[in-house]
């Protein structure tokens, strides 16, 4: 719960900065070069860019298997042309199949994971960027079988990603790939701390 509160405060601070910047641009004072840069369209909407990733995966063994598909929308605000910040969300659907070791045999369960985070991104050059991100994932887990259905519970997993990526865009639509390392990865999990992402962007 403490992590969720911290993340909420961070997102609120970012929103406050955006609103304060937009309010400041409405004033009648003579604009500096920086002010002019942020006031190209009379607001801050022209500083926004949008992105969306997706994931598709399958894993399994002789006892259980998981099929997963998900999306991860994000919105960035260009503080400068190179540096941007913003929120990122993700939601995934998982189809779980597992052996119950009962007369019921193999049974399935429909699970959903979701998460929320805030990121900062800096373009080193036009096509290469550094990406930092902090957030949490709310994950569903199978904890047992009660004789009629799978028993599930949930856990909160905190993440702190650092990495880099490549963006190939024409100034409007483009695609990007990135490789991030989760420095808060739980050592007791089988998941790798590396996160490979692919997505599309608009106005990045």
C-alpha positions in Angstrom: 0.0 0.0 0.0 2.9 2.4 0.8 4.3 1.9 -2.8 0.9 2.6 -4.3 0.6 5.9 -2.3 4.1 6.9 -3.4 3.3 6.2 -7.0 0.0 8.1 -6.8 1.8 11.2 -5.3 4.4 11.0 -8.1 1.7 11.0 -10.8 -0.1 13.8 -9.0 3.1 15.9 -9.0 3.6 15.3 -12.7 0.0 16.4 -13.4 0.4 19.5 -11.3 3.6 20.5 -13.2 1.7 20.1 -16.5 -1.2 22.2 -15.3 1.1 24.9 -13.9 3.0 25.1 -17.1 -0.2 25.4 -19.1 -1.5 28.2 -16.8 1.8 30.1 -17.0 1.6 30.1 -20.8 -1.7 32.0 -20.7 -0.2 35.1 -19.0 0.4 38.3 -20.9 4.1 38.7 -20.0 6.7 38.8 -22.6 7.8 35.3 -23.4 11.3 34.1 -23.2 12.8 31.7 -25.7 11.8 28.8 -23.4 8.3 30.1 -23.1 8.0 30.3 -26.9 9.2 26.8 -27.2 6.4 25.5 -24.9 3.8 27.7 -26.5 3.9 26.7 -30.1 0.2 25.8 -30.2 -1.2 27.8 -27.3 -1.2 24.9 -24.9 0.7 21.8 -23.8 -1.1 19.3 -26.0 1.5 19.6 -28.7 4.1 18.4 -26.2 2.3 15.1 -25.7 3.2 11.8 -27.4 1.5 8.5 -27.2 2.7 4.9 -27.2 1.4 1.4 -26.9 3.0 -1.9 -26.5 1.7 -5.4 -26.6 2.8 -8.8 -25.4 2.1 -12.3 -26.5 3.6 -15.3 -24.8 3.3 -19.0 -23.9 5.1 -21.1 -21.3 4.5 -24.5 -19.8 5.6 -28.0 -19.0 4.0 -31.4 -18.5 1.8 -30.2 -15.6 0.7 -26.7 -16.4 0.8 -24.0 -19.1 0.0 -20.3 -19.4 -1.0 -18.4 -22.5 -0.7 -14.6 -22.1 -1.7 -11.6 -24.2 -1.7 -7.9 -23.1 -1.4 -4.3 -23.9 0.5 -1.4 -22.3 -0.6 2.2 -23.2 1.6 5.1 -22.3 1.5 8.9 -22.6 4.7 11.1 -22.6 5.0 14.8 -22.0 8.1 16.5 -23.7 9.6 18.8 -21.1 12.2 19.4 -23.8 12.5 17.8 -27.2 14.9 15.2 -25.7 13.4 14.6 -22.2 9.9 13.4 -21.5 8.0 12.0 -18.5 4.6 10.4 -18.1 2.4 7.4 -16.9 2.3 3.9 -18.3 -0.3 1.2 -17.6 -0.5 -2.4 -18.5 -3.2 -5.2 -18.5 -2.8 -8.8 -19.4 -5.1 -11.7 -19.9 -3.8 -15.2 -18.9 -5.3 -18.5 -19.7 -4.0 -21.1 -17.2 -4.3 -24.8 -17.8 -3.1 -27.2 -15.1 -3.3 -30.8 -13.9 -5.4 -31.1 -10.8 -4.3 -34.6 -9.9 -8.0 -35.4 -9.3 -10.7 -37.1 -11.4 -11.3 -33.7 -12.9 -8.0 -33.9 -14.8 -6.8 -30.8 -16.5 -8.8 -27.6 -15.7 -8.5 -24.0 -16.9 -8.7 -20.6 -15.2 -9.0 -17.1 -16.6 -6.7 -14.6 -14.9 -5.9 -10.9 -15.3 -2.8 -9.0 -14.3 -2.6 -5.2 -14.3 -0.1 -2.5 -13.4 0.7 1.2 -13.3 3.9 3.1 -13.4 5.6 6.4 -14.2 8.6 6.8 -16.5 11.2 9.2 -17.6 12.9 9.0 -21.0 15.8 10.8 -22.6 16.8 10.8 -26.3 20.6 10.4 -26.6 20.2 10.8 -30.4 17.2 10.8 -32.6 16.8 7.0 -32.6 18.3 6.0 -29.3 16.8 6.7 -25.9 17.4 5.9 -22.2 14.3 4.7 -20.2 13.7 4.8 -16.4 10.5 3.5 -14.9 9.0 2.8 -11.5 5.7 1.1 -10.8 3.8 -1.9 -9.6 2.1 -5.0 -11.0 -1.0 -6.6 -9.4 -0.6 -10.3 -10.4 -3.0 -13.2 -10.1 -1.5 -16.5 -8.9 -2.8 -20.1 -8.6 -2.5 -21.3 -5.0 -4.4 -24.6 -5.2 -7.4 -26.6 -6.3 -10.5 -26.9 -4.1 -12.1 -29.8 -5.9 -14.3 -27.6 -8.1 -12.1 -24.8 -9.3 -8.7 -23.3 -9.1 -8.0 -21.2 -6.0 -6.3 -17.9 -6.8 -4.8 -15.1 -4.8 -3.0 -11.9 -5.8 0.3 -10.2 -5.0 1.8 -6.7 -5.6 5.1 -6.8 -7.3 7.2 -3.5 -7.3 9.3 -2.8 -10.3 12.2 -0.3 -11.1 13.3 -0.6 -14.7 16.4 0.9 -16.3 17.4 0.4 -19.9 17.6 1.7 -23.4 15.7 1.5 -26.6 15.6 2.2 -30.3 12.9 4.3 -32.0 12.3 4.4 -35.8 9.8 7.1 -36.6 9.1 9.7 -39.2 8.0 12.4 -36.7 4.4 11.1 -36.6 4.0 7.3 -36.4 6.8 5.0 -35.5 7.8 1.8 -33.7 10.2 1.2 -30.9 12.0 -1.7 -29.2 13.6 -1.6 -25.8 15.4 -3.8 -23.3 15.0 -3.0 -19.6 16.4 -4.5 -16.4 14.3 -4.7 -13.3 16.5 -3.9 -10.3 13.8 -4.9 -7.9 13.3 -8.4 -9.3 12.4 -10.9 -6.6 15.2 -13.5 -6.4 12.7 -16.2 -5.5 10.9 -16.0 -8.8 11.6 -17.9 -11.9 10.9 -14.8 -14.0 13.9 -13.2 -15.6 14.7 -9.6 -14.6 15.0 -8.6 -18.3 11.9 -7.1 -20.0 11.9 -6.9 -23.8 9.3 -4.5 -25.2 8.0 -3.7 -28.6 5.4 -1.1 -29.4 4.3 1.8 -31.6 4.4 5.6 -30.9 2.8 8.7 -32.2 4.5 12.1 -32.1 7.5 10.8 -30.1 
